[in-house]
């Protein structure tokens, strides 16, 4: 039995976890502030 489903499932869990962390930080405004500092010309 190939371990592909297990690896795929673990990868999906990791991706979802990172996405939730990204959304949480975006909600806090950390990423938005970083983008404003890096790209002041956009604003």
C-alpha positions as semicolon CSV with decimal commas, in nm:
position;residue;x (nm);y (nm);z (nm)
1;X;0,000;0,000;0,000
2;X;0,155;0,334;-0,106
3;X;0,174;0,600;0,166
4;X;0,054;0,866;-0,078
5;X;-0,287;0,927;0,091
6;X;-0,121;0,970;0,430
7;X;0,136;1,214;0,290
8;X;-0,135;1,403;0,100
9;X;-0,350;1,425;0,413
10;X;-0,061;1,551;0,624
11;X;0,027;1,809;0,359
12;X;-0,334;1,932;0,350
13;X;-0,339;1,967;0,729
14;X;-0,016;2,169;0,722
15;X;-0,142;2,393;0,441
16;X;-0,473;2,457;0,620
17;X;-0,283;2,535;0,942
18;X;-0,057;2,785;0,768
19;X;-0,360;2,940;0,594
20;X;-0,539;2,985;0,927
21;X;-0,229;3,147;1,078
22;X;-0,204;3,376;0,773
23;X;-0,571;3,476;0,805
24;X;-0,528;3,540;1,178
25;X;-0,225;3,762;1,120
26;X;-0,401;3,940;0,834
27;X;-0,697;4,003;1,066
28;X;-0,461;4,149;1,328
29;X;-0,315;4,377;1,062
30;X;0,045;4,259;1,088
31;X;0,074;4,162;0,721
32;X;-0,108;4,477;0,608
33;X;0,135;4,693;0,805
34;X;0,430;4,504;0,657
35;X;0,297;4,560;0,305
36;X;0,252;4,931;0,373
37;X;0,611;4,957;0,497
38;X;0,749;4,763;0,200
39;X;0,533;4,935;-0,061
40;X;0,456;5,293;0,046
41;X;0,399;5,400;-0,316
42;X;0,087;5,182;-0,343
43;X;-0,092;5,385;-0,078
